[in-house]
Amino acid sequence: MHPDPHLQLYVIRSAELRRQADDFRLARTGVGTRAPRTGLRTRLGWTMVELGLRLLPDSSATSGAPRTA
């Protein structure tokens, strides 16, 4: 099966989800638009998440069993 129809469905669904998120954000804040969060705290948090994901071992190197604590 050709991947283009699936890609188009994902693009459409992504646009729908973004619109719903914008509607929810606007309804919650009651303000027209909201600036994206670019503060130091947010950037530091995402950097820590990225670092944590890089520290996780590659799943292909393990036996395939889920990792518990």
Buried (B, 14 or more C-beta within 10 A) or exposed (E): EEEEEEEEEEEEEEEEEEEEEEEEEEEEEEEEEEEEEEEEEEEEEEEEEEEEEEEEEEEEEEEEEEEEE
